[in-house]
Amino acid sequence: MSETVPVEFHCVAEACPGLLSRVLEPLAKRDLVPDQVRAHREGQNTMRVVMTVLRMPAEMVHLVEGNLGQIFGMQRLETLLLAQRRAA
């Protein structure tokens, strides 16, 4: 059994139809379900999406991060390993 880690993906992207489904797709195609998803507009043209996965297989973190970074309109992506953030 592989190690799991708690992780958050913070995405800032161009607000457009279909953005939320494109952000969720990298998890869905790996049979992962986020524990929490928060999304809101920032201004007229930007949307912030935060996805939390409390038990993600460690070897999948960089794969999902890579897929998210390739989404058209992605302006900023930050991946936080929650255990590291709490220890800091």
TILUMLO-212612 format. One record per residue (C-alpha): x, y, z negated. Coordinates in pm, whole numbers, padded with zeros to 5 digits, always signed. Each point is the difference from the previous one (the first is absolute). Example, Ala and Ser with C-alpha at 12.3 -4.5 7.8 and 13.67 -1.06 7.14 Angstrom:
2
+01230-00450-00780/+00137+00344+00066/
REM end
This chain:
88
+00000+00000+00000/+00140+00340+00096/+00050+00293-00234/-00273+00264+00000/+00041+00369-00073/-00243+00286-00063/+00029+00258+00277/-00163+00321+00121/+00014+00134+00353/-00048+00377+00024/-00086+00106+00354/-00054+00347+00143/-00131-00007+00354/-00193+00192+00259/-00371-00021-00087/-00169-00182+00285/-00268-00267+00053/+00140-00346-00059/+00283+00109-00231/-00125-00196-00302/-00040-00323+00194/+00351+00039+00147/+00144+00058-00349/-00173-00311-00139/+00095-00223+00294/+00359-00083-00111/-00142-00145-00323/-00291-00180+00166/+00216-00177+00257/+00204-00146-00289/-00312-00111-00190/+00055+00266-00268/-00277+00203-00160/+00085+00332-00168/-00101+00039-00363/-00076+00365+00056/-00022+00238+00296/-00034+00375-00041/-00038+00234+00296/-00072+00368+00032/+00049+00281+00247/+00263+00262-00060/-00098+00296+00211/-00169-00040+00333/+00251-00224+00181/+00166-00216-00266/-00109-00298-00206/+00174-00158-00301/-00051-00373-00062/+00137-00187-00303/-00023-00380-00003/+00084-00198-00312/+00078-00371+00011/+00074-00139-00345/+00134-00339+00111/+00165+00031+00339/+00251-00265+00106/+00335+00180-00029/+00114-00112+00346/-00303+00168+00161/+00054+00350-00140/+00246+00110+00268/-00211-00161+00276/-00313+00192-00100/+00205+00316-00045/+00140-00039+00351/-00346-00048+00151/-00138+00303-00183/+00288+00214+00122/-00088-00085+00361/-00359+00124-00021/-00066+00279+00248/-00036+00329-00186/+00182-00116-00316/+00179+00305-00139/+00140-00133-00327/+00018-00340-00168/+00126-00078-00348/+00010-00346-00155/+00010-00024-00378/+00081-00317-00186/-00210+00066-00309/+00225-00189-00241/+00292+00226+00098/-00209+00315-00034/-00109-00089-00354/+00356-00082-00105/+00134+00335+00121/
REM end
